[in-house]
């Protein structure tokens, strides 16, 4: 199965990518690297750096890569910043997922 992992360079997302690859799936990762790390992505996964709110990029990846499933791990999770900028977190964590 070909799976897009959004946020696949973060802690939880990168572990999901490793498991998906070890189970024989083709994995494509989209991550802004806001808090993720490029080195955390398994070398077997194809990597795109970009924002999940970039609908053109997401549509292109879905179409060009022939994605069959999507896993979303791209939530912002910095508590102090979330208190100061709640709309930023809502836009990414809620609207971005939709």
DSSP file (Angstrom, degrees, kcal/mol; ACC not computed):
  #  RESIDUE AA STRUCTURE BP1 BP2  ACC     N-H-->O    O-->H-N    N-H-->O    O-->H-N    TCO  KAPPA ALPHA  PHI   PSI    X-CA   Y-CA   Z-CA
    1    1 A X              0   0    0      0, 0.0    25,-2.2     0, 0.0     2,-0.6   0.000 360.0 360.0 360.0 144.5    0.0    0.0    0.0
    2    2 A X  E     -a   26   0A   0     64,-0.2    66,-3.0    23,-0.2    67,-1.2  -0.892 360.0-173.4-102.3 117.7    1.2    3.5   -0.7
    3    3 A X  E     -ab  27  69A   0     23,-2.8    25,-2.8    -2,-0.6     2,-0.6  -0.926  21.0-146.8-122.1 132.4    0.7    5.7    2.3
    4    4 A X  E     -ab  28  70A   0     65,-2.7    67,-2.9    -2,-0.4     2,-0.7  -0.864  14.2-163.1 -93.4 123.3    1.2    9.5    2.8
    5    5 A X  E >   -ab  29  71A   0     23,-3.3    25,-1.9    -2,-0.6     3,-1.1  -0.912   4.1-158.6-110.0 106.1    2.4   10.3    6.4
    6    6 A X  E 3  S+ab  30  72A   0     65,-2.8    67,-3.6    -2,-0.7    68,-0.2  -0.739  84.4  19.5 -85.4 124.9    1.9   13.9    7.1
    7    7 A X  T >  S+     0   0    0     23,-3.4     3,-1.5    -2,-0.5     6,-0.4   0.728  80.3 149.0  85.9  25.0    4.2   14.9   10.0
    8    8 A X  T <   +     0   0    0     -3,-1.1     9,-0.2    22,-0.6    23,-0.1   0.455  61.9  62.3 -75.1  -0.3    6.4   11.9    9.3
    9    9 A X  T 3  S+     0   0    0     21,-0.2    28,-2.5    32,-0.1    -1,-0.3   0.398  88.2  89.6-102.5   1.3    9.6   13.7   10.5
   10   10 A X  S <> S-     0   0    0     -3,-1.5     4,-2.5    26,-0.3     5,-0.3  -0.284  96.1 -91.8 -86.8 179.3    8.3   14.2   14.0
   11   11 A X  H  > S+     0   0    0      2,-0.2     4,-1.2     1,-0.2     5,-0.1   0.959 122.6  30.3 -59.8 -57.4    8.7   11.8   16.9
   12   12 A X  H  > S+     0   0    0      1,-0.2     4,-2.1     2,-0.2    -1,-0.2   0.922 121.0  52.3 -71.3 -43.6    5.5    9.8   16.6
   13   13 A X  H  > S+     0   0    0     -6,-0.4     4,-2.4    60,-0.3    -2,-0.2   0.887 106.9  52.4 -60.1 -40.7    5.2   10.1   12.8
   14   14 A X  H  X S+     0   0    0     -4,-2.5     4,-2.1    -7,-0.2    28,-0.2   0.857 109.1  49.8 -67.5 -33.2    8.8    8.9   12.2
   15   15 A X  H  X S+     0   0    0     -4,-1.2     4,-2.1    -5,-0.3    -1,-0.2   0.878 109.7  51.5 -70.4 -36.7    8.1    5.8   14.3
   16   16 A X  H  X S+     0   0    0     -4,-2.1     4,-2.8     2,-0.2    -2,-0.2   0.919 108.9  51.7 -62.7 -42.5    5.0    5.2   12.3
   17   17 A X  H  X S+     0   0    0     -4,-2.4     4,-2.7     1,-0.2     5,-0.2   0.932 108.5  50.6 -59.5 -46.8    7.0    5.5    9.0
   18   18 A X  H  X S+     0   0    0     -4,-2.1     4,-2.4     1,-0.2    -1,-0.2   0.914 113.2  45.6 -58.3 -43.5    9.6    3.0   10.3
   19   19 A X  H  X S+     0   0    0     -4,-2.1     4,-1.5     2,-0.2    -2,-0.2   0.918 112.4  50.4 -66.9 -43.8    6.8    0.5   11.1
   20   20 A X  H  <>S+     0   0    0     -4,-2.8     5,-2.4     1,-0.2    -2,-0.2   0.915 112.7  46.9 -60.7 -43.3    5.0    1.0    7.8
   21   21 A X  H ><5S+     0   0    0     -4,-2.7     3,-2.0     1,-0.2    -2,-0.2   0.924 110.3  52.1 -64.0 -45.1    8.2    0.5    5.9
   22   22 A X  H 3<5S+     0   0    0     -4,-2.4    -1,-0.2     1,-0.3    -2,-0.2   0.774 105.6  56.5 -65.5 -23.4    9.1   -2.6    7.8
   23   23 A X  T 3<5S-     0   0    0     -4,-1.5    -1,-0.3    -5,-0.2    -2,-0.2   0.417 126.0-102.0 -86.1   1.8    5.7   -4.0    7.0
   24   24 A X  T < 5S+     0   0    0     -3,-2.0    -3,-0.2     1,-0.3     2,-0.2   0.603  73.5 141.0  93.5  12.1    6.4   -3.6    3.3
   25   25 A X      < -     0   0    0     -5,-2.4     2,-0.5    -6,-0.2    -1,-0.3  -0.541  54.4-121.1 -85.3 152.9    4.4   -0.4    2.6
   26   26 A X  E     -a    2   0A   0    -25,-2.2   -23,-2.8    -2,-0.2     2,-0.4  -0.830  36.6-158.4 -87.4 129.9    5.6    2.4    0.3
   27   27 A X  E     -a    3   0A   0     -2,-0.5    19,-2.4    17,-0.3     2,-0.4  -0.936  18.5-172.8-122.2 134.5    5.8    5.5    2.3
   28   28 A X  E     -ac   4  46A   0    -25,-2.8   -23,-3.3    -2,-0.4     2,-0.4  -0.986  15.9-154.9-119.2 131.9    5.7    9.2    1.3
   29   29 A X  E     -ac   5  47A   0     17,-3.6    19,-2.7    -2,-0.4     2,-0.5  -0.908  11.9-172.0-114.0 134.6    6.3   11.8    4.0
   30   30 A X  E     +ac   6  48A   0    -25,-1.9   -23,-3.4    -2,-0.4   -22,-0.6  -0.994  22.4 153.8-119.6 123.0    5.2   15.4    4.0
   31   31 A X  E     - c   0  49A   0     17,-2.0    19,-1.2    -2,-0.5    20,-0.1  -0.989  41.9-150.5-151.0 139.9    6.6   17.5    6.8
   32   32 A X        -     0   0    0     -2,-0.3    19,-0.1    17,-0.2    17,-0.1   0.627  38.6-131.8 -81.1 -13.7    7.2   21.2    7.2
   33   33 A X        +     0   0    0     17,-0.1     5,-0.1     4,-0.1    18,-0.1   0.725  63.0 138.8  63.7  24.5   10.1   20.5    9.6
   34   34 A X  S    S-     0   0    0      1,-0.1    -1,-0.0     3,-0.1    42,-0.0   0.938  95.5 -10.9 -61.1 -47.7    8.7   23.1   12.0
   35   35 A X  S    S+     0   0    0      2,-0.0    -1,-0.1     0, 0.0     2,-0.1   0.398 124.0  91.7-127.3  -5.8    9.5   20.7   14.9
   36   36 A X        -     0   0    0    -26,-0.1     2,-0.4   -25,-0.0   -26,-0.3  -0.267  67.4-130.4 -84.4 175.7   10.4   17.5   13.0
   37   37 A X    >   -     0   0    0    -28,-2.5     3,-1.8     1,-0.1     4,-0.4  -0.993   5.2-143.7-133.5 125.9   13.8   16.5   11.8
   38   38 A X  G >  S+     0   0    0     -2,-0.4     3,-1.5     1,-0.3    -1,-0.1   0.854 102.1  60.3 -55.2 -37.9   14.7   15.3    8.3
   39   39 A X  G 3  S+     0   0    0      1,-0.3    -1,-0.3    -3,-0.1     4,-0.1   0.680  93.1  67.0 -67.0 -16.6   17.1   12.7    9.6
   40   40 A X  G <  S+     0   0    0     -3,-1.8     2,-0.4   -31,-0.2    -1,-0.3   0.655  80.2  95.2 -78.0 -14.6   14.3   11.0   11.5
   41   41 A X  S <  S-     0   0    0     -3,-1.5   -32,-0.1    -4,-0.4   -27,-0.1  -0.643  87.3-110.8 -82.4 128.2   12.6    9.9    8.3
   42   42 A X    >   -     0   0    0     -2,-0.4     3,-1.9   -28,-0.2    -1,-0.1  -0.277  23.0-125.1 -55.0 138.1   13.5    6.4    7.2
   43   43 A X  T 3  S+     0   0    0      1,-0.3    -1,-0.1    -4,-0.1     4,-0.1   0.728 108.0  64.7 -62.3 -21.9   15.6    6.5    4.1
   44   44 A X  T 3  S+     0   0    0      2,-0.1   -17,-0.3   -18,-0.0     2,-0.3   0.676  88.2  87.0 -75.0 -16.5   13.2    4.2    2.3
   45   45 A X  S <  S-     0   0    0     -3,-1.9     2,-0.4   -19,-0.1   -17,-0.2  -0.620  80.9-125.0 -87.0 142.7   10.5    6.9    2.5
   46   46 A X  E     -c   28   0A   0    -19,-2.4   -17,-3.6    -2,-0.3     2,-0.4  -0.714  32.2-146.9 -83.2 136.0   10.1    9.6   -0.2
   47   47 A X  E     -c   29   0A   0     -2,-0.4     2,-0.4   -19,-0.2   -17,-0.2  -0.892  21.4-179.5-117.5 133.9   10.2   13.0    1.5
   48   48 A X  E     -c   30   0A   0    -19,-2.7   -17,-2.0    -2,-0.4     2,-0.6  -0.998  18.6-146.9-122.7 129.9    8.5   16.3    0.6
   49   49 A X  E     +c   31   0A   0     -2,-0.4     2,-0.3   -19,-0.2   -17,-0.2  -0.872  51.6  99.8 -95.8 122.3    9.1   19.4    2.7
   50   50 A X        -     0   0    0    -19,-1.2     2,-0.3    -2,-0.6   -17,-0.1  -0.972  68.7 -79.2 177.2 175.3    6.0   21.5    2.8
   51   51 A X    >   -     0   0    0     -2,-0.3     3,-1.9   -19,-0.1     7,-0.2  -0.742  25.4-135.4 -99.0 139.6    3.0   22.6    4.8
   52   52 A X  T 3  S+     0   0    0     -2,-0.3    -1,-0.1     1,-0.3     6,-0.1   0.711 105.9  63.7 -66.0 -18.6   -0.2   20.5    5.0
   53   53 A X  T 3  S+     0   0    0      1,-0.1     2,-1.5     5,-0.0    -1,-0.3   0.478  75.6  97.1 -82.1  -2.4   -2.2   23.7    4.4
   54   54 A X    <>  -     0   0    0     -3,-1.9     4,-2.6     1,-0.2     5,-0.2  -0.689  56.3-176.7 -84.6  87.7   -0.6   24.0    1.0
   55   55 A X  H  > S+     0   0    0     -2,-1.5     4,-2.5     1,-0.2     5,-0.2   0.813  77.5  56.3 -62.6 -31.7   -3.5   22.4   -0.9
   56   56 A X  H  > S+     0   0    0      2,-0.2     4,-2.3     1,-0.2    -1,-0.2   0.952 111.0  43.7 -63.1 -48.1   -1.8   22.6   -4.2
   57   57 A X  H  > S+     0   0    0      2,-0.2     4,-2.6     1,-0.2    -2,-0.2   0.930 114.8  48.4 -63.5 -46.3    1.2   20.6   -2.9
   58   58 A X  H  X S+     0   0    0     -4,-2.6     4,-2.7    -7,-0.2    -1,-0.2   0.923 112.7  48.6 -61.6 -43.9   -0.9   18.1   -1.0
   59   59 A X  H  X S+     0   0    0     -4,-2.5     4,-2.4    -5,-0.2    -1,-0.2   0.902 111.4  50.5 -61.6 -41.2   -3.1   17.6   -4.1
   60   60 A X  H  X S+     0   0    0     -4,-2.3     4,-3.4    -5,-0.2     5,-0.4   0.919 111.6  47.2 -63.5 -44.3    0.0   17.1   -6.3
   61   61 A X  H  X S+     0   0    0     -4,-2.6     4,-2.4     2,-0.2     6,-0.3   0.942 112.6  49.3 -62.8 -47.1    1.4   14.5   -3.9
   62   62 A X  H  <>S+     0   0    0     -4,-2.7     5,-1.4    -5,-0.2     4,-0.5   0.911 119.8  37.8 -58.1 -43.4   -1.8   12.6   -3.7
   63   63 A X  H  <5S+     0   0    0     -4,-2.4     3,-0.5    -5,-0.2    -2,-0.2   0.960 120.5  42.1 -74.2 -53.3   -2.2   12.6   -7.5
   64   64 A X  H  <5S+     0   0    0     -4,-3.4    -3,-0.2     1,-0.2    -2,-0.2   0.857 120.9  41.1 -67.2 -36.4    1.4   12.1   -8.5
   65   65 A X  T  <5S-     0   0    0     -4,-2.4    -1,-0.2    -5,-0.4    -2,-0.2   0.544 101.7-130.8 -89.2  -7.7    2.3    9.5   -5.9
   66   66 A X  T   5 -     0   0    0     -3,-0.5   -64,-0.2    -4,-0.5    -3,-0.2   0.953  31.6-157.7  55.1  53.8   -1.1    7.6   -6.3
   67   67 A X      < -     0   0    0     -5,-1.4   -64,-0.2    -6,-0.3    -1,-0.2  -0.376  21.2-173.9 -66.4 135.8   -1.6    7.7   -2.5
   68   68 A X        +     0   0    0    -66,-3.0     2,-0.3     1,-0.3   -65,-0.2   0.659  69.1  13.3-102.8 -23.2   -4.0    5.0   -1.1
   69   69 A X  E     -b    3   0A   0    -67,-1.2   -65,-2.7     2,-0.0     2,-0.4  -0.988  62.8-146.5-152.0 154.9   -4.1    6.1    2.5
   70   70 A X  E     -b    4   0A   0     -2,-0.3     2,-0.4   -67,-0.2   -65,-0.2  -0.986   5.1-166.9-128.0 135.5   -3.1    9.1    4.6
   71   71 A X  E     -b    5   0A   0    -67,-2.9   -65,-2.8    -2,-0.4     2,-0.6  -0.986  14.5-149.5-119.0 133.6   -1.9    9.2    8.2
   72   72 A X  E     +b    6   0A   0     -2,-0.4   -65,-0.2   -67,-0.2     3,-0.1  -0.900  38.1 143.7-113.0 114.2   -1.9   12.6   10.0
   73   73 A X        +     0   0    0    -67,-3.6   -60,-0.3    -2,-0.6   -66,-0.2   0.048  39.8 111.8-127.6  22.3    0.7   13.3   12.6
   74   74 A X        +     0   0    0    -68,-0.2     2,-0.2    18,-0.1   -67,-0.2   0.004  38.3 137.4 -94.7  30.1    1.4   17.0   11.8
   75   75 A X        -     0   0    0    -68,-0.1     2,-0.2    18,-0.1    14,-0.1  -0.517  56.5-121.6 -75.5 140.2   -0.1   18.6   14.9
   76   76 A X        +     0   0    0     13,-0.2    -1,-0.1    -2,-0.2    -2,-0.0  -0.590  32.8 177.7 -72.2 144.7    1.7   21.5   16.6
   77   77 A X        +     0   0    0     -2,-0.2     2,-1.0     5,-0.0    -1,-0.1   0.196  31.8 122.9-141.6  19.6    2.4   20.5   20.2
   78   78 A X     >  -     0   0    0      1,-0.2     4,-2.3     2,-0.1     5,-0.2  -0.764  44.2-160.9 -89.2 105.1    4.3   23.3   21.9
   79   79 A X  H  > S+     0   0    0     -2,-1.0     4,-1.6     1,-0.2     5,-0.2   0.900  84.1  49.2 -58.3 -51.6    2.1   24.2   24.9
   80   80 A X  H  > S+     0   0    0      1,-0.2     4,-1.4     2,-0.2    -1,-0.2   0.915 115.1  45.9 -57.4 -41.6    3.5   27.6   25.7
   81   81 A X  H  > S+     0   0    0      1,-0.2     4,-2.7     2,-0.2    -1,-0.2   0.877 107.4  58.3 -67.0 -36.4    3.2   28.7   22.1
   82   82 A X  H  < S+     0   0    0     -4,-2.3    -1,-0.2     1,-0.2    -2,-0.2   0.825 104.9  50.6 -64.3 -30.5   -0.3   27.3   21.8
   83   83 A X  H  < S+     0   0    0     -4,-1.6     3,-0.4    -3,-0.2    -1,-0.2   0.867 115.8  41.9 -72.5 -37.0   -1.5   29.5   24.7
   84   84 A X  H  < S+     0   0    0     -4,-1.4    -2,-0.2     1,-0.2    -1,-0.2   0.808 128.9  27.7 -78.5 -30.9    0.0   32.6   23.0
   85   85 A X     X  +     0   0    0     -4,-2.7     4,-1.5     1,-0.1     3,-0.4  -0.508  66.7 157.1-131.4  63.3   -1.2   31.7   19.5
   86   86 A X  H  > S+     0   0    0     -3,-0.4     4,-2.5     1,-0.2     5,-0.2   0.839  74.7  55.9 -62.9 -33.3   -4.3   29.6   19.7
   87   87 A X  H  > S+     0   0    0      1,-0.2     4,-2.9     2,-0.2    -1,-0.2   0.872 103.6  54.8 -68.0 -34.5   -5.6   30.4   16.2
   88   88 A X  H  > S+     0   0    0     -3,-0.4     4,-2.0     2,-0.2    -1,-0.2   0.916 112.0  44.6 -59.7 -43.0   -2.3   29.2   14.7
   89   89 A X  H  X S+     0   0    0     -4,-1.5     4,-3.0     2,-0.2     5,-0.5   0.883 113.1  49.8 -70.9 -39.3   -2.8   25.8   16.5
   90   90 A X  H  X>S+     0   0    0     -4,-2.5     4,-2.1     2,-0.2     5,-1.9   0.938 110.5  50.7 -63.5 -46.1   -6.5   25.6   15.5
   91   91 A X  I  <>S+     0   0    0     -4,-2.9     5,-1.7     3,-0.2    -2,-0.2   0.917 121.1  33.1 -59.2 -44.5   -5.7   26.3   11.9
   92   92 A X  I  <5S+     0   0    0     -4,-2.0     5,-0.4     3,-0.2    -2,-0.2   0.951 124.7  39.4 -76.8 -51.2   -3.0   23.7   11.7
   93   93 A X  I  <5S+     0   0    0     -4,-3.0    -3,-0.2    -5,-0.2    -2,-0.2   0.806 133.3  17.8 -76.5 -30.5   -4.3   21.0   14.1
   94   94 A X  I  X5S+     0   0    0     -4,-2.1     4,-1.8    -5,-0.5    -3,-0.2   0.840 132.1  36.2-105.0 -61.4   -8.0   21.2   13.2
   95   95 A X  I  4<S+     0   0    0     -5,-1.9    -3,-0.2     1,-0.2    -4,-0.2   0.895 116.4  55.0 -63.0 -40.4   -8.4   22.9    9.8
   96   96 A X  T  4<S+     0   0    0     -5,-1.7    -1,-0.2    -6,-0.3    -3,-0.2   0.871 107.1  49.9 -61.6 -37.5   -5.2   21.4    8.4
   97   97 A X  T  4        0   0    0     -5,-0.4    -1,-0.2     1,-0.3    -2,-0.2   0.895 360.0 360.0 -68.2 -38.9   -6.4   17.9    9.2
   98   98 A X     <        0   0    0     -4,-1.8    -1,-0.3     0, 0.0    -2,-0.2   0.513 360.0 360.0 -64.8 360.0   -9.7   18.5    7.5
